[in-house]
Amino acid sequence: MQDLTLVMAQLDPLVGDIPGNTERAIEAVREARIEHGADIVVLPELFLTGYPPEDLLLRPSMETRLRAARTRMAEKVVRDVLVIVGYPGRREGRIWNLAGALYNGEWLGEYAKQALPNYEVFDEQRYFARGAEPLVLDHQGVKLGLLICEDLWEEAPARQARQAGAEILVSLNASPFHQDKPAERLRLLEERAAAVELPIVYVNQIGGQDELVFDGGSACVDAAGELRVQAPHWAVGLMPVQFLKQQGAWVPQPGETEPDVPAEENLYCALVTGLRDYVNKSGFEGVVLGLSGGIDSALSLAIAVDALGPQRVQAVMMPYHYTADISKEDAAEQAEMLGVHYEVMPIEPMVEAFMGTLAKAFEGTERDTTEENLQSRCRGVLLMAISNKKGLMVLTTGNKSEMAVGYATLYGDMVGGYNAIKDVYKTWVYRLARWRNTQSPAIPERVIERPPSAELAPDQQDSDSLPDYDTLDAILVRYIEGDMSAEAIIEAGFDRDDVYRVVKLVDRCEYKRRQAPVGVRVTRRGFGRDRRYPIVNGWQPGE
């Protein structure tokens, strides 16, 4: 009976670090051979450059660097292991998304990705030529049909590989996470494997890259689509798959799989991973954030501590006249609970100094949001000063609901380098906070139970100027992610005034969002690379 061991290398590359990614690949193959007796090692899509490399692909030296990387791999990768790795390549004046096969110092062939996604966060038709031919590797008695990511989401490439003689389909992937995406992938693998009656090995990358985060979850299904092996989500590592040839077919044997986890846990892990990689890959010492005693900054602090450790996190309470005593108490309690460096910096002297300077310019006007925003901007100045002095990145704390309707202050609470909860609706902020407290004490219960308030005016509450968050988020999901018109949302049972107020705020505040820090995308449509609306336009909401 023939057998082979294929190892799925679920790794976290650094975009642009071709030498570093090359060494990660070499070491992963060595480890896979020693620890698992690997016959075949598969790495993710575009691993040598990291994904997505974007306009780095257009740099003149890109191909030279990749040739050097492939030469080094040919020289250093351990013998008697077939390595399948993703990288871009310029061939005959065009750039291709490739999967290359290396064995005993020789590159055996390259497969060019056929299905080039150009929706949501994907922009591959900007860079790559479309492949047309299958590649089936005949290696020591097994025929491997190569695919790359989107090729699996279309029927033709898998069928083409089957017709070319493939016995196992091997898919290299850089598939970003969003809520419900892991389950969607498994359904896809089940359907595609059953349709072509072949086992599929699906290798996905892990880690954060700017707005994107990759959850891993590499998996193998058998020819009926049954899950046989799955690597953990949110963990770098090597996962072996044992194949036996039985009655003329290669059959993956049962191995490790991952139990289902709550949606809150999966989402929280995405936020932690995105922040950790953004800070570490960018070279920051740590983060500093304003801790207000409210739910958003409280959740952001917990995420930061889980991502970086308490020693790399600084929290600053910056009270003013309208800051409630319970906010000060709750912020101090949480800082002590999580063990972070904590300071209190009252902003009254700053605000009063600005108001004194502006007194003549404001003469004859009524007090309004201008004065409220000034408080927020004073806080932003303090945080940026700490950032400059200590090398700490400012972490902003506005949620998706607020960013959608512009409930944030330019050059105030929007000042910073990254926002861990930028793509998290307010209702999910509460769900995540409650879930996090089931793991260990992290957020004072009173913070979760209190009505939300920006505390920029006496007795202010968010509900003074916005619908309740359950209603607001339901409208926003339909408008932002579902692209439903205002009238269609109203027909779904929502109040006409609420709907038009919300969609007008969303449209009007595009200019603010363009100036907001980046944050990890975790919904089907985040503010950023996959929602591109003109800032200046005459579009009217309605039909």
Salt bridges, closest charged atoms under 4 A:
ASP12 OD1 - LYS281 NZ 2.74
ASP17 OD2 - ARG24 NH1 3.48
GLU23 OE2 - ARG72 NE 2.31
GLU27 OE2 - ARG30 NH2 2.63
GLU45 OE2 - LYS113 NZ 2.85
GLU54 OE2 - ARG529 NH1 2.73
ASP55 OD2 - ARG126 NH2 3.06
GLU63 OE2 - ARG67 NE 3.81
GLU63 OE2 - ARG91 NH1 2.99
GLU110 OE2 - ARG70 NH2 3.50
GLU110 OE2 - ARG91 NH2 2.68
GLU120 OE1 - ARG521 NH2 3.54
GLU124 OE2 - LYS113 NZ 2.99
GLU155 OE1 - ARG159 NE 3.93
GLU167 OE2 - LYS245 NZ 3.96
GLU184 OE2 - ARG524 NH2 2.11
ASP215 OD1 - ARG185 NH2 2.66
ASP215 OD2 - HIS233 NE2 3.70
ASP222 OD2 - ARG228 NE 3.96
GLU258 OE1 - HIS233 ND1 2.32
GLU264 OE2 - ARG431 NH2 2.82
ASP277 OD2 - LYS281 NZ 3.28
ASP296 OD2 - LYS426 NZ 2.97
ASP306 OD2 - ARG436 NE 2.73
ASP325 OD1 - LYS328 NZ 3.89
GLU329 OE1 - ARG446 NH2 2.95
ASP330 OD1 - ARG446 NH2 2.82
GLU343 OE2 - HIS341 NE2 3.05
GLU343 OE2 - LYS390 NZ 3.95
GLU348 OE2 - HIS321 NE2 3.78
GLU352 OE2 - HIS321 NE2 3.79
GLU402 OE2 - LYS426 NZ 3.95
ASP423 OD1 - LYS400 NZ 2.82
GLU455 OE2 - ARG450 NH2 3.26
GLU481 OE2 - LYS400 NZ 3.58
ASP483 OD2 - ARG525 NH1 2.74
GLU487 OE2 - ARG496 NH1 2.75
ASP498 OD1 - ARG501 NH2 3.25
GLU510 OE1 - ARG513 NH2 2.91
GLU510 OE2 - ARG514 NE 3.14
GLU510 OE1 - ARG531 NH1 3.66
ASP530 OD2 - ARG521 NE 2.94
